[in-house]
Amino acid sequence: MIGALCMAFGASERSCFAANSAAFDSGATLAPVLVTAEKVRQDVRKVPGSVFVLGAEQLTSQHIQDVAELTRSVPNLSFSSQGGPGNQNIEIRGISSAAGSSTVAVYLDDVPLTVVNLDTQGQVEPSLLDIQRVEVLRGPQGTLYGASSEGGTIRYISNPVDLNRFEGRVGTDVSWTRHGGVNYGAKGTVNLPLIANELGLRLSLSTTSNSGYIDHYNPNDPTQLLQRGVNGNTWNAGTIALDWHPNSRLSIEPTLLFQKVKSDDLNVVDLGSADPLSQHKRVREWGNDTLTVPSITIHADLGFANLTSVTSYFDRYFIRQVDGTSYNSGYIGSLFDGAGLAGLDGNLDGYLIGNVASPVEYHVRTTQISQELRLSSQPYHPGGTPVTWIAGVWYSHQKIDSRDYETAPGLNATIATVYGSGALDSPPFLQALSGPPIPVFPNDAVYEQNKLYEITHKAVFGSATYHLTPSLRIAAGVRLSRESASLLRLGEFYFALGSPPAIKIASTGSAVTPRFSISYDASANTTVYAIASKGYRSGGPNRPLASFCPVEPSTFGPDSLWNYETGVKSRLLDDRLYVESDVFYIQWKDLQVDINLPCTFDYMTNAGSAASYGSELTVDFKPISPLTLSLSGGYTHATLTSDVPALAITSGMDVPGVPRWSASLSGRYTKRLGKGVEGFTSANWNYVGHSHGTVSVTDPDYNRPAYAVAGLSVGASYHDWQYSLFVQNLFDEQKIIQRPNLQQVNRGYTLRPRTIGFGVTTRF
């Protein structure tokens, strides 16, 4: 919750800009922050739980574009990269897993966008176009948000339609990245009141192009530069929102988000290269991630309660190519060497087969229809009914069509050249390959797999708060969920050897996720709370493996955890100081884990347990009217608490991917420079502590170093125009912060080098 959040519900972007200017001029105090974390609008100080809020001004001034940058501004929110946009796993409070279902739920307003961890696909990253704020709910949110919210929930909240004011905003920026090139972005928003107080329309568009900063060298000649800046990407997004109030008690709000992210290559480098920003791989790893999210939200005031209906659909189509050379061609070459099969030159030449480039294409389409219907009581007023409540039903049906097509162009020709034209017809080679049918690699195809998932969730949920006094509240809630999942798997070619051409596997499960809390207003400005809450994530079916792999379980089960937390939230010094702090303890059992096998396949199962404890602190301070300072920090100690021999885990090891310490410091200073002119300076510094990327001390990703990133922005506003100069990664931090294993090869993930730019925005 960095700085003052002006854009409260119903406030337009333009009126909020004016309010911000007035606040700095008049010496106004920190503005209250309103959130909908508990699906009703309330002051964040009244929410019994840790909610961190990033407002539009902070997102803009820090130039946050994606989830990796978002995590650096939110303590105890972290990520593990798989190399690029749409390939990130998100972690909160040490609840970290790259296997199975997601541990963090993602929402756009009230629309769920959470997807499973499948085929190296990460979580949906909605564009920050026309976003009012981001709410990060730390700790399990299973009662109100269901499965996959074990660690917490991230909610992207859009700006509302203003029914009475015509307004617009257009902005553009141009920047330059060291070791890269020119970047540019443009965005615009217009709000149109079509019928005063009754019907309004809001439209937004944006485009961003980021230059690449990693160079590609010839894998056979590391000194030969083939192409500079191969990892550029573009983001294009548009939103349309309609708000219709046919009468004073009813609103109907259809919305649509469309977004396309195109990546030219992954943001990873080769380890140990002379040029730290270089790669030498054999296959370009591009991606196209398209997201379409239509929804309709209906609010009705029934007098005794408020009715909300949210009907939504999302369609994510993620097409990408990865380099499968290591586990396809490389594995086949190792089989020939392992069987002692010499080439025509009399030597073991498996490495020549292993050098045949093997592009792997994933086409993953995820669609989901969901319906939530809920009733919430009218807000509590002293002297009124002492009980407030919320109750609802939930339904979702998700389909995933994952297609994996793997080839090694030139594989047959290379085998014939190295071993002879009849090599693959001879018994020694067939035996080395476990006796596959002929032809072995038709058209150089080595594997094809189509996985068709259907996942259905049904739930009822409710929560009630009893106000024992105007200052003391106790609350209890529960969610009853039932789910079913099925997998139809089709496979062929060499690496599908021995598995049925088509097989269907199904699983079912149910869960009960309660939540209890007590909160007390120790004074008019201070609230203390304690909560106990449960979170879970769903199990599911496993794909069948090839015949040369061990037998694996056909399904894996859910895992769950309990979170115990207490905290305090205070507004002090006549509302110039806001302090929020908490401590938590989490017990996690039956973890979903991924077992990698020597045959290059893997499977999901449940094994082990973990515990996490820590604390979070947020401080916002306005010592003088033009200056706002913010400090936030987090500590997480997350360890595995049981032995899992199959994963070489012993009790006491750190949960992978979880920084022990994280912190963020920011400030903004404004000064009137003349009539109609106001200058501003903002700066931020984000620190991410040391962590372990794996449990294996020999893995290159075992030690992830601590690092810090700073940013600076200066500028001035003149009437409706604003000009700014900005620097990202001010001190050009270039550590390799993660070394993920991508397609069985460890790569280096580093930050975008120092970027300097200029931006201009106008309002009308």
C-alpha angles and dihedrals in degrees: 000000000000117000129331118326107214099172098089119167114301094013114123124227092248096047089046090054089053091047091052091052091049091049092057092046098047100041091246118177130246108298119239114258116228119201139172097214091132092041092258126085113257144140110279088233089067095053111102097222143048113293119170116195129199111191128208093262092055093046090051100042092048091044092229109183107161144021094266090060091042092057092057090061096048117065116228090018110109141162140212112214128222090188112278152012113324091018101088128115113211125216133188126190094350096304094133131160135149090190132078122353122356118272093208123057119219122208135180101206101310095336117106116226100172118138133185123256099261133157093346090306114145133200126302113267108202116204116261089228111142092350115160096197145333117235117202110196106199118206129032116319098185096134097061102018104033129206123012094031095100095123095030144279134275115210123192107202118202127216111262126240113262109221096197110037132068108212142147144184131204125183142168137183137190124198143168127224122209111245086012133062145243121334126191140183138182132183138171139186130190127186116201123189101206096179116014113251090355116059133022140166131206124192129185134178132179140174128188130182120191119192121230120251102185120089125215121224131189108273090215094047112030091192095060113092111211103176139354125224098010097165102069120141140191131210121200121178142164135183133191124188130181124193118193124182106186087177139357093270101047135060129178117196120184115182138179131197122190121182137168125188117190119192120190092199141338120285093242134115134204115263117244097015121149088232105055092206099055142098134197104190124141100230129050110234106214129164142196115197115186122185128186120180120177119174142161124211123193124194120190128180105217094178098240091048145358119254121209126185121186117187114179145166131190131190121192119181112184116183118179143156124221135183109258095169094115098052098033113034092017093053093047091049090050090054091056092048091044090055090050093244109163125208125237088276091059094249133110099262102174090123089067089059089044090057093061105112113243116197115198120199122202119193108185119176118184121186127176136179116196137178128194123181118182142167123208127187124239114274120277119262123186108260093023132094107324095214126076121180148174127204133174152152128236136200131175135169118192128188124194123191107188118181121187118187118178127185139164106208109215095018096124092044092050092049090051092049095047101038105017134273095277098044097111091052094056123096096236092059093042089051091049088053091048093256104293121187120263127290092045101191108015110200087352091292113148104174142006126180134173117191118189114192128186116188124182126188126188124178147162119205141176144168133191131194122202116202103211087180131351086268103039124065134174123191138186131183141168140189123207111201136181125186140179130194134186133187125200108190126192121186143168145162128055103318091049089058113145097006118111114269087235130014134165124208126183136191137182134195146165136207142193114207115184129182130196128186143169124194132181131192100223087186138351089278105032130071127183123192145176128199141181115196139167129220133185143173129213128258124220149173127303124226116244117256132225118275093253090062127082118264113269132196112272093226140021127214136234124271126213143186144195122227123201116190142166129184150157132227122193140176108203143170094042091311095308093111129050120187127182124175137164144170125211142186124198131192114198125186140182093022117204106239136179117232113205115207130206089243087070093252129107139198139198126246141150120258139151137354138252142199130208131188133170149114143256131208131190125183126180116183133180104189092171129012098257095047130072120180126188132189127179133169143172140199124197127179105187119172138169109247104196138046120259107182094185089063096035088245122154125185113272098037117131118257104253120255099019120124112216093216134027132170142173130198125185141162140185127198126185130187133181106240099182143319107333092352124110124176125205140187125193130180135178137188122191125191128196117188133220119290142166117250095196140008093244114094090204094056113102089228093056095098115046109185127229114254141175132211125197132193136189134194130181129176150122140247122220114186103302096348127089126189126189143176116206142182125199121197087015096189093041096242105200105172119137096245098184136020104199122188103241116183089341094307123102112231132183122248114201137171125266106267122249111308123196122191152159127227137187129191133182132190128206 
